[in-house]
Amino acid sequence: MKVMVDLCVVPLGVGVSVGAYVSACQEVIEQAGLSHQMHAYGTNIEGEWAAVFEVVRRCHEVVHEMGAPRITTSMRIGTRTDREQSLSDKVESVQAHRQGKRAGISDSEGSV
C-alpha cells in the first residue's frame, strides 16, 4: 500500500539546536530512495508502507546513536485506494485552484 507521511522527529535532551539530527534523518530518507520534501517543521515522505515506516524506524535509531536519550515524533499519515497520487500532485492541485485553472470542478473532485 502506498502511503504519504508528514514526519517530524524531535530529539530531546540534546540542547536547542537540532539541525544535525534533522540532517541525519534526511540522509536516511535519501539512502532509502524515497520521494520526499523537507519543510520548516518536518518532511513529507511517500512510498510503499513498509519502506516508509522502515525509514521512520531508522531515523529513530540514527538519532539515538547520535546521543539523543529521548525522541518525540509526530506523524500525519495518508493513504488512498481510489487512485494514485503523489506529493507533487497534491501541491499542483492546490496551485491550479489558486490560479483558477480548475474552474468548474467540484470540491469533492478537486480534494487533496
Phi, psi and omega per residue, in radians:
M1 nan 2.340 3.068
K2 -1.337 2.558 -3.133
V3 -2.520 2.617 2.964
M4 -2.095 2.333 3.070
V5 -2.241 2.608 2.953
D6 -1.902 1.915 -2.990
L7 -1.890 2.325 3.052
C8 -2.364 1.856 -3.137
V9 -1.777 2.136 -3.097
V10 -2.133 1.947 3.074
P11 -1.290 2.464 3.119
L12 -1.985 2.569 3.110
G13 1.421 0.387 -3.098
V14 -2.138 0.152 -3.089
G15 1.689 -2.999 -3.036
V16 -1.571 -0.357 -3.134
S17 -1.647 2.172 -3.092
V18 -2.108 0.189 -3.085
G19 -0.979 -0.693 -3.137
A20 -1.120 -0.620 3.141
Y21 -1.266 -0.706 3.084
V22 -1.092 -0.756 3.121
S23 -1.051 -0.717 3.125
A24 -1.119 -0.709 3.097
C25 -1.164 -0.664 3.085
Q26 -1.065 -0.680 3.110
E27 -1.107 -0.729 3.100
V28 -1.040 -0.787 -3.133
I29 -1.113 -0.797 -3.140
E30 -1.099 -0.729 3.117
Q31 -1.093 -0.541 3.132
A32 -1.323 -0.261 3.119
G33 1.314 0.353 -3.125
L34 -1.510 2.551 3.036
S35 -1.190 2.339 -3.102
H36 -2.721 2.797 3.084
Q37 -2.470 1.961 3.083
M38 -1.335 2.521 3.023
H39 -2.365 -3.106 -2.969
A40 -1.077 -0.506 -3.090
Y41 -2.209 0.556 3.091
G42 2.692 -2.867 -3.122
T43 -2.472 2.302 2.992
N44 -1.508 2.341 -3.128
I45 -2.322 2.442 3.064
E46 -2.292 2.613 3.105
G47 2.835 -2.914 3.069
E48 -1.229 2.521 -3.065
W49 -0.826 -0.956 -3.060
A50 -1.068 -0.721 -3.119
A51 -1.171 -0.731 -3.137
V52 -1.145 -0.776 -3.103
F53 -1.311 -0.388 2.976
E54 -1.154 -0.678 3.095
V55 -1.126 -0.724 3.107
V56 -1.056 -0.812 3.117
R57 -1.056 -0.785 -3.109
R58 -1.146 -0.654 3.064
C59 -1.021 -0.761 3.110
H60 -1.077 -0.783 -3.138
E61 -1.045 -0.817 -3.095
V62 -1.119 -0.766 -3.126
V63 -1.143 -0.692 3.050
H64 -1.118 -0.731 3.122
E65 -1.069 -0.479 3.118
M66 -1.382 -0.067 3.059
G67 1.951 -0.019 3.120
A68 -1.273 2.112 -3.134
P69 -1.318 -0.425 -3.138
R70 -2.442 2.680 3.075
I71 -2.449 2.387 2.965
T72 -2.048 2.340 -3.085
T73 -2.211 2.357 3.030
S74 -1.986 2.419 3.097
M75 -2.462 2.475 2.882
R76 -1.968 2.339 -3.030
I77 -2.150 2.315 3.111
G78 -2.303 2.364 3.015
T79 -2.332 2.760 3.023
R80 -2.614 2.605 -3.104
T81 -2.018 -0.144 -3.070
D82 -1.398 -0.427 3.112
R83 -2.954 2.878 3.051
E84 -1.349 2.470 3.080
Q85 -2.655 2.398 3.141
S86 -1.873 2.974 3.059
L87 -0.999 -0.785 -3.112
S88 -1.173 -0.586 3.065
D89 -1.012 -0.760 -3.101
K90 -1.127 -0.772 3.137
V91 -1.143 -0.792 -3.123
E92 -1.097 -0.614 3.108
S93 -1.077 -0.790 3.141
V94 -1.173 -0.720 3.120
Q95 -1.087 -0.696 3.108
A96 -1.117 -0.718 3.085
H97 -1.059 -0.755 -3.123
R98 -1.139 -0.533 -3.135
Q99 -1.557 -0.022 3.106
G100 1.306 0.288 -3.098
K101 -1.420 -0.177 -3.080
R102 -2.007 0.576 3.128
A103 -1.006 2.426 3.093
G104 1.608 -0.088 3.094
I105 -1.595 2.304 -3.121
S106 -1.224 2.804 3.129
D107 -0.994 -0.679 -3.096
S108 -1.207 -0.556 3.140
E109 -1.351 -0.521 -3.070
G110 -1.723 0.167 -3.107
S111 -1.069 2.569 3.064
V112 -2.069 nan nan
